[in-house]
Amino acid sequence: MNDETRNNSTSCIRVKIPSVHVELKPGDLIEIFRSCYQHWAIYVGDGKVVHLAPPCEHPTDGVASVLAALSDRAYVKKDWLEDVVRKDRYRVNNKHDETHHPLPISKIVRRAQELVGREMPYNLTSHNCEHFVMELRYGVAMSDQVTEAIAMGTVGVMGVAAAVIRSMAQRRKHRKE
């Protein structure tokens, strides 16, 4: 089986991660691989996660959840992990534990539980589900998805600019000939 398979309905790549039984611990960050992005949640125990989701993001929504990302408001929800994951792959990804000291587990879980049901500002680049769970675990809101997308966009813009400059230089050269 390939590590990546192309999703025919979009130009996105779905990452296939081998199923590995992992014992979840309260406070763990859960990375869920959707077709075009990663959704993030925080495990709070007893099979439940807390996550930030735009108004129409519901465990049974499909494409609507991607469109909901355009919303400027989101809700903190507590759901069964299996309902949030659906048929997508997921993993525990406490990726910043080596560079950021996690807050005490009791504080992480208490803060997550206290926020359930609250409406929060939502913005793909500054207040998304990854920012939300990172702030709960580490006390710092950050999103590698955003950082990587900006970096890729910068590289893309630089590539386009280089191509335009090259094209202009070639046109000048041809005019002189």
N, CA and C atoms as an extended XYZ file, in Angstrom:
531
Properties=species:S:1:pos:R:3:atomname:S:1:resname:S:1:resid:I:1 pbc="F F F"
N         0.851       -1.187        0.000 N   MET     1
C         0.000        0.000        0.000 CA  MET     1
C         0.888        1.239        0.000 C   MET     1
N         0.544        2.241       -0.786 N   ASN     2
C         1.313        3.471       -0.841 CA  ASN     2
C         1.147        4.272        0.435 C   ASN     2
N         2.176        5.108        0.735 N   ASP     3
C         2.070        5.977        1.900 CA  ASP     3
C         1.100        7.116        1.656 C   ASP     3
N         0.913        7.474        0.379 N   GLU     4
C         0.003        8.561        0.049 CA  GLU     4
C        -0.915        8.102       -1.068 C   GLU     4
N        -2.162        8.526       -1.012 N   THR     5
C        -3.086        8.243       -2.111 CA  THR     5
C        -3.753        9.538       -2.491 C   THR     5
N        -3.951        9.765       -3.769 N   ARG     6
C        -4.578       10.994       -4.241 CA  ARG     6
C        -6.083       10.899       -4.049 C   ARG     6
N        -6.663       11.956       -3.527 N   ASN     7
C        -8.106       12.053       -3.356 CA  ASN     7
C        -8.657       12.587       -4.668 C   ASN     7
N        -9.501       11.815       -5.354 N   ASN     8
C       -10.000       12.194       -6.676 CA  ASN     8
C       -10.871       13.436       -6.679 C   ASN     8
N       -11.552       13.740       -5.588 N   SER     9
C       -12.476       14.863       -5.585 CA  SER     9
C       -11.767       16.204       -5.395 C   SER     9
N       -10.523       16.199       -4.976 N   THR    10
C        -9.766       17.433       -4.800 CA  THR    10
C        -8.336       17.187       -5.243 C   THR    10
N        -7.535       18.222       -5.163 N   SER    11
C        -6.135       18.049       -5.511 CA  SER    11
C        -5.294       17.778       -4.271 C   SER    11
N        -5.918       17.415       -3.192 N   CYS    12
C        -5.204       17.165       -1.946 CA  CYS    12
C        -4.700       15.729       -1.886 C   CYS    12
N        -3.763       15.517       -1.000 N   ILE    13
C        -3.224       14.180       -0.792 CA  ILE    13
C        -3.648       13.708        0.587 C   ILE    13
N        -4.145       12.516        0.670 N   ARG    14
C        -4.519       11.935        1.954 CA  ARG    14
C        -3.344       11.103        2.440 C   ARG    14
N        -2.864       11.403        3.618 N   VAL    15
C        -1.736       10.679        4.167 CA  VAL    15
C        -2.258        9.434        4.864 C   VAL    15
N        -1.687        8.306        4.526 N   LYS    16
C        -2.061        7.048        5.174 CA  LYS    16
C        -1.050        6.780        6.279 C   LYS    16
N        -1.534        6.637        7.487 N   ILE    17
C        -0.658        6.342        8.611 CA  ILE    17
C        -1.019        4.954        9.111 C   ILE    17
N        -0.016        4.103        9.298 N   PRO    18
C        -0.324        2.747        9.756 CA  PRO    18
C        -1.101        2.775       11.075 C   PRO    18
N        -2.053        1.866       11.199 N   SER    19
C        -2.812        1.780       12.437 CA  SER    19
C        -1.930        1.146       13.503 C   SER    19
N        -1.738        1.875       14.552 N   VAL    20
C        -0.932        1.397       15.666 CA  VAL    20
C        -1.754        1.646       16.920 C   VAL    20
N        -1.864        0.610       17.743 N   HIS    21
C        -2.618        0.793       18.985 CA  HIS    21
C        -1.785        1.656       19.932 C   HIS    21
N        -2.349        2.778       20.320 N   VAL    22
C        -1.661        3.702       21.206 CA  VAL    22
C        -2.551        3.932       22.411 C   VAL    22
N        -1.963        3.872       23.568 N   GLU    23
C        -2.725        4.172       24.781 CA  GLU    23
C        -2.807        5.686       24.932 C   GLU    23
N        -4.005        6.216       24.870 N   LEU    24
C        -4.201        7.652       24.993 CA  LEU    24
C        -4.182        8.059       26.454 C   LEU    24
N        -3.557        9.210       26.693 N   LYS    25
C        -3.496        9.751       28.042 CA  LYS    25
C        -4.142       11.130       28.042 C   LYS    25
N        -4.868       11.466       29.106 N   PRO    26
C        -5.448       12.815       29.164 CA  PRO    26
C        -4.366       13.864       28.913 C   PRO    26
N        -4.729       14.871       28.100 N   GLY    27
C        -3.784       15.923       27.753 CA  GLY    27
C        -3.061       15.679       26.444 C   GLY    27
N        -3.180       14.457       25.879 N   ASP    28
C        -2.533       14.161       24.599 CA  ASP    28
C        -3.174       14.972       23.485 C   ASP    28
N        -2.338       15.440       22.565 N   LEU    29
C        -2.826       16.117       21.358 CA  LEU    29
C        -3.130       15.069       20.305 C   LEU    29
N        -4.296       15.150       19.706 N   ILE    30
C        -4.717       14.203       18.676 CA  ILE    30
C        -4.744       14.936       17.337 C   ILE    30
N        -3.941       14.450       16.391 N   GLU    31
C        -3.896       15.003       15.043 CA  GLU    31
C        -4.716       14.088       14.141 C   GLU    31
N        -5.732       14.647       13.503 N   ILE    32
C        -6.654       13.880       12.662 CA  ILE    32
C        -6.438       14.321       11.211 C   ILE    32
N        -6.154       13.351       10.350 N   PHE    33
C        -5.814       13.646        8.962 CA  PHE    33
C        -7.062       13.675        8.093 C   PHE    33
N        -7.588       14.883        7.866 N   ARG    34
C        -8.699       15.080        6.948 CA  ARG    34
C        -8.130       15.078        5.531 C   ARG    34
N        -8.964       15.202        4.529 N   SER    35
C        -8.476       15.108        3.156 CA  SER    35
C        -7.545       16.255        2.767 C   SER    35
N        -7.783       17.461        3.251 N   CYS    36
C        -6.971       18.611        2.842 CA  CYS    36
C        -6.283       19.331        3.998 C   CYS    36
N        -6.472       18.889        5.196 N   TYR    37
C        -5.909       19.576        6.356 CA  TYR    37
C        -5.886       18.604        7.535 C   TYR    37
N        -5.277       19.023        8.620 N   GLN    38
C        -5.309       18.240        9.846 CA  GLN    38
C        -6.217       18.965       10.839 C   GLN    38
N        -7.123       18.191       11.434 N   HIS    39
C        -7.950       18.717       12.513 CA  HIS    39
C        -7.279       18.281       13.811 C   HIS    39
N        -7.363       19.112       14.831 N   TRP    40
C        -6.704       18.829       16.108 CA  TRP    40
C        -7.718       18.801       17.242 C   TRP    40
N        -7.467       17.910       18.196 N   ALA    41
C        -8.292       17.803       19.393 CA  ALA    41
C        -7.367       17.475       20.558 C   ALA    41
N        -7.898       17.572       21.756 N   ILE    42
C        -7.119       17.199       22.936 CA  ILE    42
C        -7.900       16.136       23.696 C   ILE    42
N        -7.207       15.062       24.037 N   TYR    43
C        -7.858       13.945       24.727 CA  TYR    43
C        -8.056       14.316       26.192 C   TYR    43
N        -9.300       14.124       26.686 N   VAL    44
C        -9.601       14.469       28.077 CA  VAL    44
C        -9.977       13.247       28.915 C   VAL    44
N        -9.887       12.064       28.324 N   GLY    45
C       -10.165       10.832       29.063 CA  GLY    45
C       -11.511       10.226       28.713 C   GLY    45
N       -11.670        8.956       29.065 N   ASP    46
C       -12.926        8.222       28.863 CA  ASP    46
C       -13.401        8.221       27.410 C   ASP    46
N       -12.448        8.237       26.449 N   GLY    47
C       -12.809        8.186       25.038 CA  GLY    47
C       -13.267        9.512       24.450 C   GLY    47
N       -13.148       10.595       25.208 N   LYS    48
C       -13.647       11.905       24.772 CA  LYS    48
C       -12.496       12.857       24.447 C   LYS    48
N       -12.783       13.762       23.490 N   VAL    49
C       -11.850       14.831       23.133 CA  VAL    49
C       -12.571       16.165       23.177 C   VAL    49
N       -11.805       17.212       23.370 N   VAL    50
C       -12.304       18.580       23.276 CA  VAL    50
C       -11.619       19.181       22.061 C   VAL    50
N       -12.391       19.879       21.229 N   HIS    51
C       -11.839       20.465       20.013 CA  HIS    51
C       -12.590       21.735       19.658 C   HIS    51
N       -11.950       22.558       18.825 N   LEU    52
C       -12.548       23.793       18.358 CA  LEU    52
C       -13.070       23.554       16.951 C   LEU    52
N       -14.337       23.842       16.742 N   ALA    53
C       -14.941       23.574       15.433 CA  ALA    53
C       -15.864       24.718       15.027 C   ALA    53
N       -15.812       25.106       13.740 N   PRO    54
C       -16.757       26.117       13.247 CA  PRO    54
C       -18.195       25.641       13.439 C   PRO    54
N       -19.162       26.548       13.364 N   PRO    55
C       -20.557       26.217       13.686 CA  PRO    55
C       -21.116       24.957       13.020 C   PRO    55
N       -20.828       24.696       11.753 N   CYS    56
C       -21.431       23.520       11.134 CA  CYS    56
C       -20.513       22.302       11.147 C   CYS    56
N       -19.370       22.401       11.822 N   GLU    57
C       -18.494       21.230       11.950 CA  GLU    57
C       -19.134       20.301       12.971 C   GLU    57
N       -19.569       19.192       12.512 N   HIS    58
C       -20.198       18.190       13.362 CA  HIS    58
C       -19.606       16.869       12.945 C   HIS    58
N       -19.473       15.923       13.840 N   PRO    59
C       -18.869       14.653       13.470 CA  PRO    59
C       -19.438       13.998       12.217 C   PRO    59
N       -20.681       14.319       11.831 N   THR    60
C       -21.245       13.681       10.641 CA  THR    60
C       -21.131       14.545        9.390 C   THR    60
N       -20.632       15.801        9.523 N   ASP    61
C       -20.491       16.670        8.358 CA  ASP    61
C       -19.362       16.185        7.460 C   ASP    61
N       -19.475       16.491        6.185 N   GLY    62
C       -18.429       16.124        5.235 CA  GLY    62
C       -17.751       17.365        4.706 C   GLY    62
N       -18.017       17.664        3.440 N   VAL    63
C       -17.411       18.814        2.789 CA  VAL    63
C       -17.778       20.107        3.519 C   VAL    63
N       -18.934       20.134        4.129 N   ALA    64
C       -19.365       21.345        4.838 CA  ALA    64
C       -18.356       21.764        5.889 C   ALA    64
N       -17.631       20.813        6.485 N   SER    65
C       -16.667       21.173        7.517 CA  SER    65
C       -15.505       21.965        6.946 C   SER    65
N       -15.116       21.708        5.708 N   VAL    66
C       -14.056       22.489        5.077 CA  VAL    66
C       -14.569       23.896        4.789 C   VAL    66
N       -15.792       24.008        4.278 N   LEU    67
C       -16.370       25.312        3.990 CA  LEU    67
C       -16.591       26.115        5.270 C   LEU    67
N       -16.857       25.425        6.368 N   ALA    68
C       -17.085       26.095        7.641 CA  ALA    68
C       -15.835       26.810        8.134 C   ALA    68
N       -14.684       26.412        7.612 N   ALA    69
C       -13.435       27.045        8.016 CA  ALA    69
C       -13.416       28.529        7.654 C   ALA    69
N       -14.310       28.959        6.790 N   LEU    70
C       -14.385       30.367        6.415 CA  LEU    70
C       -15.116       31.199        7.462 C   LEU    70
N       -15.708       30.546        8.434 N   SER    71
C       -16.432       31.237        9.490 CA  SER    71
C       -15.459       32.010       10.387 C   SER    71
N       -15.949       33.065       11.046 N   ASP    72
C       -15.093       33.807       11.972 CA  ASP    72
C       -15.397       33.462       13.432 C   ASP    72
N       -16.275       32.473       13.642 N   ARG    73
C       -16.631       32.012       14.994 CA  ARG    73
C       -16.538       30.495       15.029 C   ARG    73
N       -16.241       29.968       16.187 N   ALA    74
C       -16.188       28.520       16.365 CA  ALA    74
C       -16.640       28.199       17.783 C   ALA    74
N       -16.917       26.921       17.999 N   TYR    75
C       -17.388       26.472       19.304 CA  TYR    75
C       -16.464       25.399       19.851 C   TYR    75
N       -16.278       25.442       21.151 N   VAL    76
C       -15.505       24.400       21.818 CA  VAL    76
C       -16.467       23.256       22.081 C   VAL    76
N       -16.119       22.085       21.568 N   LYS    77
C       -17.000       20.925       21.668 CA  LYS    77
C       -16.294       19.767       22.354 C   LYS    77
N       -17.089       18.966       23.026 N   LYS    78
C       -16.590       17.736       23.639 CA  LYS    78
C       -17.351       16.590       22.987 C   LYS    78
N       -16.618       15.710       22.319 N   ASP    79
C       -17.229       14.609       21.586 CA  ASP    79
C       -16.426       13.336       21.796 C   ASP    79
N       -17.038       12.215       21.414 N   TRP    80
C       -16.328       10.944       21.401 CA  TRP    80
C       -15.220       11.016       20.347 C   TRP    80
N       -14.054       10.549       20.681 N   LEU    81
C       -12.938       10.550       19.734 CA  LEU    81
C       -13.339        9.865       18.432 C   LEU    81
N       -13.987        8.723       18.505 N   GLU    82
C       -14.347        7.984       17.281 CA  GLU    82
C       -15.326        8.764       16.407 C   GLU    82
N       -16.177        9.611       17.013 N   ASP    83
C       -17.102       10.431       16.223 CA  ASP    83
C       -16.375       11.571       15.521 C   ASP    83
N       -15.374       12.136       16.171 N   VAL    84
C       -14.615       13.229       15.569 CA  VAL    84
C       -13.691       12.692       14.471 C   VAL    84
N       -13.075       11.557       14.716 N   VAL    85
C       -12.141       10.971       13.755 CA  VAL    85
C       -12.878       10.447       12.526 C   VAL    85
N       -14.081        9.880       12.720 N   ARG    86
C       -14.831        9.238       11.643 CA  ARG    86
C       -13.969        8.138       11.028 C   ARG    86
N       -13.806        8.151        9.708 N   LYS    87
C       -13.006        7.122        9.037 CA  LYS    87
C       -11.587        7.593        8.744 C   LYS    87
N       -11.238        8.783        9.226 N   ASP    88
C        -9.909        9.328        8.972 CA  ASP    88
C        -8.870        8.699        9.901 C   ASP    88
N        -7.631        8.828        9.514 N   ARG    89
C        -6.522        8.360       10.343 CA  ARG    89
C        -6.204        9.435       11.375 C   ARG    89
N        -5.635        8.997       12.501 N   TYR    90
C        -5.231        9.953       13.522 CA  TYR    90
C        -4.030        9.401       14.267 C   TYR    90
N        -3.412       10.288       15.015 N   ARG    91
C        -2.296        9.866       15.858 CA  ARG    91
C        -2.166       10.825       17.032 C   ARG    91
N        -1.501       10.351       18.082 N   VAL    92
C        -1.107       11.229       19.176 CA  VAL    92
C         0.098       11.997       18.661 C   VAL    92
N         0.076       13.309       18.809 N   ASN    93
C         1.190       14.114       18.315 CA  ASN    93
C         1.489       15.251       19.298 C   ASN    93
N         2.196       14.894       20.347 N   ASN    94
C         2.635       15.882       21.335 CA  ASN    94
C         3.982       16.450       20.858 C   ASN    94
N         3.972       17.001       19.659 N   LYS    95
C         5.181       17.307       18.908 CA  LYS    95
C         6.082       18.384       19.501 C   LYS    95
N         5.570       19.198       20.377 N   HIS    96
C         6.400       20.272       20.925 CA  HIS    96
C         6.858       19.999       22.356 C   HIS    96
N         6.693       18.770       22.835 N   ASP    97
C         7.081       18.457       24.210 CA  ASP    97
C         8.566       18.698       24.482 C   ASP    97
N         9.403       18.547       23.465 N   GLU    98
C        10.845       18.744       23.670 CA  GLU    98
C        11.226       20.223       23.707 C   GLU    98
N        10.426       21.069       23.095 N   THR    99
C        10.769       22.496       23.040 CA  THR    99
C         9.880       23.371       23.925 C   THR    99
N         8.715       22.869       24.306 N   HIS   100
C         7.790       23.598       25.184 CA  HIS   100
C         7.345       22.645       26.291 C   HIS   100
N         7.514       23.072       27.512 N   HIS   101
C         7.114       22.225       28.635 CA  HIS   101
C         5.588       22.165       28.728 C   HIS   101
N         5.011       20.945       28.672 N   PRO   102
C         3.548       20.845       28.803 CA  PRO   102
C         3.083       21.308       30.185 C   PRO   102
N         1.926       21.909       30.213 N   LEU   103
C         1.324       22.289       31.491 CA  LEU   103
C         0.936       21.022       32.248 C   LEU   103
N         0.674       21.112       33.548 N   PRO   104
C         0.232       19.929       34.286 CA  PRO   104
C        -1.058       19.363       33.673 C   PRO   104
N        -1.150       18.049       33.603 N   ILE   105
C        -2.297       17.383       32.979 CA  ILE   105
C        -3.613       17.847       33.593 C   ILE   105
N        -3.656       17.965       34.916 N   SER   106
C        -4.910       18.387       35.560 CA  SER   106
C        -5.334       19.776       35.072 C   SER   106
N        -4.385       20.672       34.852 N   LYS   107
C        -4.698       22.017       34.371 CA  LYS   107
C        -5.159       21.973       32.917 C   LYS   107
N        -4.500       21.158       32.090 N   ILE   108
C        -4.886       21.024       30.677 CA  ILE   108
C        -6.329       20.560       30.581 C   ILE   108
N        -6.647       19.493       31.273 N   VAL   109
C        -7.987       18.900       31.199 CA  VAL   109
C        -9.028       19.848       31.803 C   VAL   109
N        -8.712       20.453       32.937 N   ARG   110
C        -9.655       21.387       33.574 CA  ARG   110
C        -9.958       22.569       32.642 C   ARG   110
N        -8.922       23.163       32.045 N   ARG   111
C        -9.126       24.298       31.134 CA  ARG   111
C        -9.953       23.870       29.925 C   ARG   111
N        -9.660       22.703       29.371 N   ALA   112
C       -10.414       22.204       28.207 CA  ALA   112
C       -11.887       22.034       28.576 C   ALA   112
N       -12.156       21.400       29.718 N   GLN   113
C       -13.538       21.149       30.149 CA  GLN   113
C       -14.288       22.458       30.414 C   GLN   113
N       -13.600       23.443       30.985 N   GLU   114
C       -14.241       24.726       31.297 CA  GLU   114
C       -14.657       25.485       30.026 C   GLU   114
N       -13.948       25.248       28.935 N   LEU   115
C       -14.227       25.962       27.688 CA  LEU   115
C       -15.334       25.328       26.841 C   LEU   115
N       -15.718       24.096       27.158 N   VAL   116
C       -16.741       23.401       26.363 CA  VAL   116
C       -18.023       24.227       26.313 C   VAL   116
N       -18.541       24.388       25.095 N   GLY   117
C       -19.769       25.144       24.876 CA  GLY   117
C       -19.546       26.614       24.589 C   GLY   117
N       -18.337       27.099       24.771 N   ARG   118
C       -18.070       28.522       24.536 CA  ARG   118
C       -17.868       28.824       23.063 C   ARG   118
N       -18.337       29.992       22.668 N   GLU   119
C       -18.075       30.495       21.327 CA  GLU   119
C       -16.732       31.228       21.381 C   GLU   119
N       -15.898       30.982       20.371 N   MET   120
C       -14.563       31.569       20.333 CA  MET   120
C       -14.342       32.204       18.959 C   MET   120
N       -13.422       33.176       18.880 N   PRO   121
C       -13.058       33.692       17.559 CA  PRO   121
C       -12.387       32.571       16.759 C   PRO   121
N       -12.574       32.555       15.458 N   TYR   122
C       -11.970       31.530       14.604 CA  TYR   122
C       -11.367       32.190       13.377 C   TYR   122
N       -10.135       31.825       13.098 N   ASN   123
C        -9.439       32.339       11.929 CA  ASN   123
C        -8.417       31.279       11.536 C   ASN   123
N        -8.400       30.908       10.267 N   LEU   124
C        -7.489       29.849        9.816 CA  LEU   124
C        -6.032       30.140       10.131 C   LEU   124
N        -5.647       31.411       10.124 N   THR   125
C        -4.233       31.726       10.306 CA  THR   125
C        -3.842       32.125       11.721 C   THR   125
N        -4.816       32.425       12.586 N   SER   126
C        -4.429       32.869       13.926 CA  SER   126
C        -5.211       32.252       15.082 C   SER   126
N        -6.367       31.674       14.829 N   HIS   127
C        -7.193       31.076       15.892 CA  HIS   127
C        -7.869       29.812       15.373 C   HIS   127
N        -7.103       28.819       14.971 N   ASN   128
C        -7.714       27.592       14.454 CA  ASN   128
C        -7.648       26.482       15.502 C   ASN   128
N        -8.077       25.287       15.124 N   CYS   129
C        -8.142       24.175       16.080 CA  CYS   129
C        -6.753       23.782       16.598 C   CYS   129
N        -5.725       23.930       15.765 N   GLU   130
C        -4.361       23.610       16.223 CA  GLU   130
C        -3.889       24.653       17.236 C   GLU   130
N        -4.111       25.935       16.969 N   HIS   131
C        -3.770       26.967       17.946 CA  HIS   131
C        -4.448       26.672       19.289 C   HIS   131
N        -5.723       26.292       19.201 N   PHE   132
C        -6.530       26.043       20.402 CA  PHE   132
C        -5.919       24.950       21.279 C   PHE   132
N        -5.615       23.791       20.695 N   VAL   133
C        -5.099       22.695       21.519 CA  VAL   133
C        -3.662       22.937       21.980 C   VAL   133
N        -2.875       23.624       21.162 N   MET   134
C        -1.498       23.942       21.567 CA  MET   134
C        -1.501       24.866       22.777 C   MET   134
N        -2.422       25.821       22.768 N   GLU   135
C        -2.510       26.721       23.921 CA  GLU   135
C        -2.948       25.958       25.173 C   GLU   135
N        -3.852       25.006       25.014 N   LEU   136
C        -4.269       24.210       26.167 CA  LEU   136
C        -3.107       23.389       26.736 C   LEU   136
N        -2.325       22.761       25.869 N   ARG   137
C        -1.239       21.884       26.332 CA  ARG   137
C         0.005       22.645       26.774 C   ARG   137
N         0.382       23.669       26.000 N   TYR   138
C         1.662       24.339       26.256 CA  TYR   138
C         1.536       25.769       26.787 C   TYR   138
N         0.326       26.332       26.730 N   GLY   139
C         0.161       27.721       27.142 CA  GLY   139
C         0.557       28.702       26.047 C   GLY   139
N         0.826       28.180       24.846 N   VAL   140
C         1.229       29.006       23.699 CA  VAL   140
C         0.404       28.581       22.491 C   VAL   140
N        -0.290       29.544       21.874 N   ALA   141
C        -1.069       29.243       20.670 CA  ALA   141
C        -0.135       29.263       19.465 C   ALA   141
N        -0.049       28.128       18.772 N   MET   142
C         0.807       28.038       17.583 CA  MET   142
C         0.217       27.013       16.640 C   MET   142
N         0.564       27.157       15.351 N   SER   143
C         0.067       26.230       14.346 CA  SER   143
C         1.137       25.992       13.293 C   SER   143
N         1.686       24.795       13.286 N   ASP   144
C         2.676       24.433       12.274 CA  ASP   144
C         2.048       24.393       10.890 C   ASP   144
N         0.757       24.031       10.803 N   GLN   145
C         0.078       24.026        9.494 CA  GLN   145
C         0.122       25.407        8.870 C   GLN   145
N        -0.132       26.431        9.676 N   VAL   146
C        -0.127       27.797        9.180 CA  VAL   146
C         1.295       28.209        8.803 C   VAL   146
N         2.252       27.918        9.680 N   THR   147
C         3.643       28.265        9.405 CA  THR   147
C         4.117       27.614        8.110 C   THR   147
N         3.788       26.326        7.935 N   GLU   148
C         4.204       25.607        6.724 CA  GLU   148
C         3.485       26.146        5.484 C   GLU   148
N         2.215       26.466        5.618 N   ALA   149
C         1.468       26.999        4.471 CA  ALA   149
C         2.020       28.356        4.051 C   ALA   149
N         2.363       29.194        5.032 N   ILE   150
C         2.943       30.497        4.716 CA  ILE   150
C         4.291       30.310        4.032 C   ILE   150
N         5.096       29.379        4.563 N   ALA   151
C         6.404       29.114        3.952 CA  ALA   151
C         6.232       28.627        2.514 C   ALA   151
N         5.293       27.705        2.299 N   MET   152
C         5.063       27.193        0.942 CA  MET   152
C         4.530       28.297        0.035 C   MET   152
N         3.671       29.147        0.564 N   GLY   153
C         3.153       30.269       -0.215 CA  GLY   153
C         4.256       31.234       -0.578 C   GLY   153
N         5.149       31.491        0.372 N   THR   154
C         6.286       32.376        0.114 CA  THR   154
C         7.176       31.792       -0.964 C   THR   154
N         7.455       30.493       -0.873 N   VAL   155
C         8.262       29.826       -1.884 CA  VAL   155
C         7.564       29.901       -3.236 C   VAL   155
N         6.244       29.680       -3.243 N   GLY   156
C         5.479       29.757       -4.493 CA  GLY   156
C         5.518       31.141       -5.105 C   GLY   156
N         5.334       32.165       -4.273 N   VAL   157
C         5.375       33.546       -4.758 CA  VAL   157
C         6.764       33.861       -5.295 C   VAL   157
N         7.801       33.407       -4.589 N   MET   158
C         9.169       33.653       -5.039 CA  MET   158
C         9.413       32.948       -6.378 C   MET   158
N         8.872       31.751       -6.529 N   GLY   159
C         9.019       31.018       -7.787 CA  GLY   159
C         8.337       31.741       -8.942 C   GLY   159
N         7.142       32.241       -8.696 N   VAL   160
C         6.418       32.987       -9.725 CA  VAL   160
C         7.182       34.264      -10.068 C   VAL   160
N         7.661       34.968       -9.052 N   ALA   161
C         8.416       36.204       -9.289 CA  ALA   161
C         9.670       35.915      -10.109 C   ALA   161
N        10.370       34.836       -9.768 N   ALA   162
C        11.573       34.466      -10.519 CA  ALA   162
C        11.231       34.159      -11.973 C   ALA   162
N        10.121       33.465      -12.201 N   ALA   163
C         9.707       33.130      -13.561 CA  ALA   163
C         9.354       34.390      -14.354 C   ALA   163
N         8.676       35.335      -13.717 N   VAL   164
C         8.311       36.583      -14.383 CA  VAL   164
C         9.570       37.373      -14.738 C   VAL   164
N        10.506       37.474      -13.806 N   ILE   165
C        11.753       38.205      -14.050 CA  ILE   165
C        12.540       37.548      -15.185 C   ILE   165
N        12.610       36.221      -15.156 N   ARG   166
C        13.316       35.479      -16.199 CA  ARG   166
C        12.659       35.735      -17.560 C   ARG   166
N        11.336       35.702      -17.590 N   SER   167
C        10.599       35.939      -18.829 CA  SER   167
C        10.853       37.349      -19.350 C   SER   167
N        10.836       38.330      -18.461 N   MET   168
C        11.090       39.713      -18.865 CA  MET   168
C        12.508       39.867      -19.405 C   MET   168
N        13.461       39.232      -18.757 N   ALA   169
C        14.859       39.307      -19.211 CA  ALA   169
C        15.008       38.680      -20.590 C   ALA   169
N        14.321       37.556      -20.819 N   GLN   170
C        14.396       36.893      -22.127 CA  GLN   170
C        13.754       37.766      -23.211 C   GLN   170
N        12.670       38.437      -22.888 N   ARG   171
C        12.015       39.324      -23.860 CA  ARG   171
C        12.943       40.475      -24.242 C   ARG   171
N        13.611       41.060      -23.230 N   ARG   172
C        14.555       42.151      -23.514 CA  ARG   172
C        15.695       41.668      -24.407 C   ARG   172
N        16.160       40.469      -24.109 N   LYS   173
C        17.261       39.890      -24.885 CA  LYS   173
C        16.831       39.706      -26.340 C   LYS   173
N        15.623       39.189      -26.559 N   HIS   174
C        15.114       38.971      -27.913 CA  HIS   174
C        14.894       40.297      -28.640 C   HIS   174
N        14.488       41.342      -27.937 N   ARG   175
C        14.274       42.657      -28.563 CA  ARG   175
C        15.595       43.234      -29.063 C   ARG   175
N        16.644       42.993      -28.284 N   LYS   176
C        17.968       43.532      -28.661 CA  LYS   176
C        18.538       42.815      -29.880 C   LYS   176
N        18.147       41.593      -30.087 N   GLU   177
C        18.675       40.799      -31.220 CA  GLU   177
C        18.066       41.179      -32.477 C   GLU   177
